[in-house]
Amino acid sequence: MGRLTFLRDIYHRLRGIYYQITAGFIKNLMPRTLFGRSIMIVVLPILLLQILVTYIFYERHWDDVARRLAQGVAGDVSAVISLRDRFPGKVAETDILSIARGQMRLAVSIDEGALLPEGSDKQKSYGFLESHLATAMRESLPARAFNISTNTKLESVIILIQLPDGVLQVIVRDKRLFSSTTYIFVMWMVAISLVLLGVALLFLRNQMRPIRQLAMAAEQFGKGQFVDDFKPSGAQEIRSASRAFHVMKHRILRQITQRTEMLAGVSHDLRTPLTRMKLQLAMMPEDESKVSLQGDVADMEKMVEGYLAFAQGQEAEAVEDTDIPELFHDIVMNARRQGAAISLKAPETLRAELRPSGFKRCITNLVNNAARYATEIWITVKSTNSEIIITIDDDGPGIPEENRKDVFRPFYRLDPSRNVKTGGSGLGMTIARDVVHGHGGQIALGNSPAGGLQIEIRLPL
């Protein structure tokens, strides 16, 4: 039992390996696109059908026709030889050869005293038609040596037959040995298949167009770009997917608008009581409690400004063709004017479709956060064929790995105190993340080679 179980396990493992190799091989051969796979689904049955029909036609019809035509020619040649043997003499021979030319369509001549090379009837390298003719000649003239060849233009077949007094030469036109309907059948079959394939390709291309339209709209919406509603077209399933995309898009836009308007309204309404509190504090006598209240009011005012900045980051801004190096140069110059030690490495020319004001606010927030804790900042901008990669490195204390996900939450602060001078309002990273996601990109935190925090932003082109 133990040996049987061991053999069964080996069998199952080998079968699993075989299935994995076969599946991987088939997967590599399969086209990547839906259009390519649809073409393969259409083309493969047509090819298999043509191969099957051609094989059956060749084995049954073509082979039978070629064999019967060869038997007819061999029978006529045999009849000419039989008549010559039965009616000797020059006059009879002339009449027999004339009948062969006129009624049998055979060009017959006799080379008296000639001999065929020895073993010429044992030739094995005959083609398709010659092989059928050779078989028919052996059946009709079993005792005669013969040789079969074709002329240089392949327009006729030459048959040499050894006679007692010479060699009989018979020239047979290819029309007697070959049926032209064979080529006509194959040509019609190939032509019809090509026409059907062209119709199928045209139909598939029209069916792929709505899918590409939906994919393009989803990609643009994922990048935060404005997408007009398009008319659903194509098959019923594609129309349903397009309508579902439109409904989803409007729900997301409505949710973003409601959240933005609510936050902007709350922040705006808070300014009125803050203004009254500042007026009342101005009328109060100078003492320690007044100084404390003024600090609290200033903190609240900065928080409200942070909320308004967050709401502005959610507002819809038109996408523009933006000069990326110039945008980062402005950010770096502003940071240097505020005393930050910052360097920039960017290509000379790089353009992308962005919301320039929102993206500039995002990078500015990240640079200001880095300048608050670090002494030097490095910004690197590079691009690939599909995306823009932006890295911001600093030599500050960094962010612990267990807190890197939390810093993107609204109002989350690493500083446990509520002092805005040391920790801000807790919305800077949230604004940056939303702006990056609004452009269809990703933002991630890591360890900088300088020992501080590294922020990596990837934006699709």
N, C-alpha and C positions, 0 to 999 in steps of 0.2 A: 504493500500500500504506500509506503514511503517513497519508493522509487517511482511509482505511478503518479503520485502527487508532484514529485520533482519534475518529471517529464511534462506533466500538464502545465505547470508554471512556466517552464521554458517555452512551450508551444504558445501560450498566451502572450508572453513577452515578445517573442519573435513576431507574432501576428500584429501586436500593437506597434512595434517598430516599423513593420511593413506598411501599415496603414498611415503612420505618421509621415514616412518618406513619400508614399504615393500622394497623400493629401498635400504635402508641401510642394511636390513637383507640379501637381495640377494647379495649385494656387499660383505658382510662378508663371505658368503658361496662360492663365486667365487674364484677359484685359482688365485694366484698373477702372476704366470708366463704364458707366451704365450704357452709353452709346456703343462702345466697343463690345460689351457683352451681348447687347441686343443684336448687333450685327452678327456675332458669332452664332447666336441662337437661330438666326435666319439663314446664314450661309452654310453652316454644317449640315442641316438636313438636305439642302439643295445639292451640296457636294456628294453626300452619301447616296442620294437618289441617283445622281448622274453616274457615279461609280457602279452602283448596283445595276442600273439599266444598261450601261455599256457592257458590263460583264455578261449579263444575261443575253444581250443582243449578240455579242461576239461569240459566246459559246453555242448559242442556238441558231440564230438567224444567219449571221455573217459566215460562220463556219460552214453551215449547211449549204448556203448559196455558193460559196467558193468551191466546196467539194463537188457540187453538181456541175458547175461550169467546167471544172477541170476534167470531170468524167466525160462531159460532152466533147471537149477538145480531144481527149485521149481516144474516145470512140471514133471521131472523124479521122484522126491519124491512122488508127488501126484499120479503118475501112479503106483508106487510100492504099495502104500496104497490101491489104487482102485483095483489092481489085487489081493491083499491079502484078501480084503473084498469080492471080487467076487468069489475067489477060495479058500475056507477055507480048512484047513487040513495041517498036517505036511509035507506031500510029496509036495503039491503045494507050501507051504511056502518056502521049501528048493529050489525048482526050481525058484521061483520068486526072492529070495535073490541071487541065483547064476547068474540069468540074470542081476540083478542090478550091481553085481560086475564085470561081464565080459563085458557087452555091454554099461552100463551106467557109468561105472567107479565110482561106489558108494559103499563104505564099509558099508553094512547095517547089523544091528543086532537088536534083540528084547529082551528086559529085561521084561519078563512076570511078571505081578503083581506089577510093579513099578509105582510110581506116581510122576509127576513133582511138584515141590514146587508151592504153590498157588500164582498166580500173576506173574509167570515167563514170560508169554507172554506179559507183560506190560513193559518190560525193555526198557528204552529210551536211554541208553548210548552206542548205537551201533556205530561202525566205518563206514567208507565210504562203504566198500563192504558188511558188515553185515547189514547196513541199507537198501541197495538195496535188499539183500536176504530176509530180514524180510518183506519188502513190497510185494515182489513176493510171499512169503509163505502165507501172509494174503489173497492175491488174489486167490491163488490156493487152500488153505485149510482154508476157513474162519471160520469153526466151530472147528478147532483143536487148542489146546494149544501147544505152542512150545517154545523152548529156543535155542539161537544161541550163540556159544562161539568159541574161537580159542585155539589151543594148544600153549604150551610155546614157541615153535620154529616158530610159525606163518606159518607153512607149510600146514596146513589144517584147515578146518572149521567143527565144530561138531554141528549137528542139532539134538535136542531131541524133539520128537513129541509124545504127549499123545494119546494113543490108548485106546479102551475100555478094553482090557485085558493086557495092559502093556505100555512100553515106547519104541518107535522105535528110534534107534540111527543110524544116517547117518553121515558118515565121508566123506567130500568132499575135494579132493586135491585142492590146490590154483590155479592150472593151469586151472581148470574148471570155476573159478570165476574171474580170473585175466588175462588180455592180456599183454604178455611180450612186445608187440610192443610199449606200452606206454613208458616204461623206455627207450627202444631203441630210440624212437623218441626224448625224452627229452635229452638223452645223446648225440645224434648226433647234436641236436640244440645247446647245450652248447659247444660241442667240436668245431663245425664250428665257433661259435661266438668267442671262445678263439683264434682260428687260425687267424681269420680276425682281431681281436684286436691286436694280435702280429704283423701281417703285417702292420697294421696302426701305431703302436708304432714305428716300425723300420723306416717306411717312414717319420713319423713326426720327429724322432730324426735326420735323415739325412737332413731334411729341416731346423731344428733349428741350425745345425752346422754353416752354413754361417752367420746366424744372430748373433750368439755368437762371431764368428770371427770378424764381423764388429764392434760389441759393444766393444770387447777387443781392437781392433785397435784404435777406437775413444777414449777410455779411456786412452790408452798409449800416444796417440798424445796430448790429453788434458793435460797430466802431463808433456809434453815437452820431452818425450822420442822419440827416433828414431824408426820409424815404416816402415818396408819393405812393398813394394807393394805386395799384395796377389792377386791371381787369383780369380775373381768374380765367384761364383758358386751359385747353388740353383735356385729358381724360378726367373722369369724375373724381378719382382719388386725388389727382393733382389740384383740381379746383377746390376740393375740400381742404387740402393742406394750405392753399393760398388764402382761402377765407379764414381759416384758423389763425394764420399768421397775422392777417389784418386785425382780427379781434384781439390777439395777444399784444400787438403793437400799441393799439389804442388804450388798452388797459394799463400797460406799463407807463405810457406817457401821461395818462390821467393820474396814476398813482404818484408819479414824480412831481407833477404839477401841484397836486393837492398837498403833498408834504412840503414842497418849497414855499407855497403860498402860506401855509399854516405857520411855518417857522419864521418866515419874513414878517407876517402879521404880528406874531407874538413878540418878536424882537423890536418891531417898530412901536408897538403899544407900550413896551417897557420903558421907552425913552421919555414918555410924558411924566410918569411918577419920579423917574430919576432926575428930571429937570426941576420938578417941584422940591425934591429933597435937597438939591444943590442950592436952590434959592433960600430954603429954610436954614441950611447950614451957614450960608453967608450972613444971615441976620442974627445968628447965635453968637454969644460972647466967646472969646478965645479961651479955651481950656483944653484939658487932656481928652475929654470925651468927644469934643468937636473934631479934634485931629483924628481920632479913631474912626469916627463916622465918615469923615471925608475919605479916609483910606478905603473903607468898605464901599462907598459910593463909586470911587474910582475903579475898584475891582469889578463891580457890577457893570460899569459902563464899558470896560474892556471886554467883558464876557458878552455883552449884547453886541458889540462890534464884531466879535468872533462869530456869533450866531448869524449875523447879517452877511458876513463873508462866506459862511457855509451855505447860506441860502443863495447868494449870488453865484456860487460855484455850481449850483444845481440848475441855474437858469439856462435856457436854450440859447446858444450863441451860434451864429452862422459859421459853417466850416469854410476855411479859406486855404488857398495854396500858400504855405508859410515857408519862409527861409529859416531853416533850423539853426545854422551857425549864427546868423544875425540875432535871432531871438536869445540864444544863450549868451552871446556877447553882451547884450543889454542887461541880462540878469547878473552877469559877473561884474560889470561895471557898477551897477547899483550896489552890489554887495561890497565891493571895494570901497565905495564912497562911505559906507557905514562902518568901515574899519576891518572888514573880514579879509583874511589872507587866503585867497582862492585862485586856482589856476584852471585853465580850460584847454582841453585837447579835443578838437573837432575837425571834420573835413572842411575843405574850402567851400564846396557846393553840396547841399543836401536840401531837398524840398519834400514836403509832405502835406497832406490835407489834415489840418488841425483847427481847433478853436483857439486862436492865438492868445486871447486875454485869459481864458480859463487855464490853459496849459502854462502860461507864464506865471500865473498866480500859484499853480501847483508847485513848479520848480522853485519859486521864490520862498514858499513856505518850507520846503525841504532844506534849502540853503540856510534860511534863518534859523531853523532848528539846529542844523549842524554848527553854525557859527556861535550859537548860544553855549555849546558845550565843548567845542574843539578849537584848536589854535590854527589849524590849516585844513583846507578843503581842496579836493581834486575832483574835477568833473571831466568825464570822458564820454564823447559821443561818437558812435560808429554805426555803420549800417551793413546789412546783408541784402540778399536779393528779395527777402520777404519782410524784413522788420528793421526797426531802428532800436539800438541798444544804448541806453543811457545809464551810466554808473556815477554815483556820488559817494566818494570816500572821504572820511575824516579821521583825525587822530584822537578823537575824544574817548570817553569811557565806554561808548557803545550801549547796546541794549541787551540785557540777558535773553538767552534763547527762549526761555519759557514765557517771556513777556512780549515777544515780537508779534504775535497774533493779536494780542490785546490792544496794542497801541493804535490799531486801526479802528477800534470801537469808538463811537462818539463820546466825548467828555471823559475819556479814560486818560489818567495822568500817572506817570511813573512817580512823580513827586507826591507823597501823601498829603502835603499841605495844599491849601487852596490859594497860595500866593501866585498870582499871575506873572510876577516877575521871574519866578523860578521854573514854573511849569506851564505857563500859558493857559488857554481855556480847554485844552484837550481836543481841539477840532482840527489842528493843522494836518496831521496824518490822515484823518478821515477825509478832509477836503482833497488831499493829494490822491488818495486811493480812488475816490469817486470820479475825479477828473480823468485819471488814467483809465479806469474801467469804462468811462464814457467815451473814450477814444478806441475802445476795443483792445486795450493793452493789459499788461500785468505788472504789478509792483511787488518786489520781494526784498526782504532784509537779510543781511548776512554779515560776515566778519570782513572788515577791511584789511588789506595788506599792511596799512599803516597802524593797525592795532585798534581802530575805532569801529564805527558802523559803516557798512556799505549798503547803499540803496540801489537796486537794479530795476530799471524800467524798460519794458519791451513794448514797442508800439508797432502794429502791423502797417506795412506800406500799401 
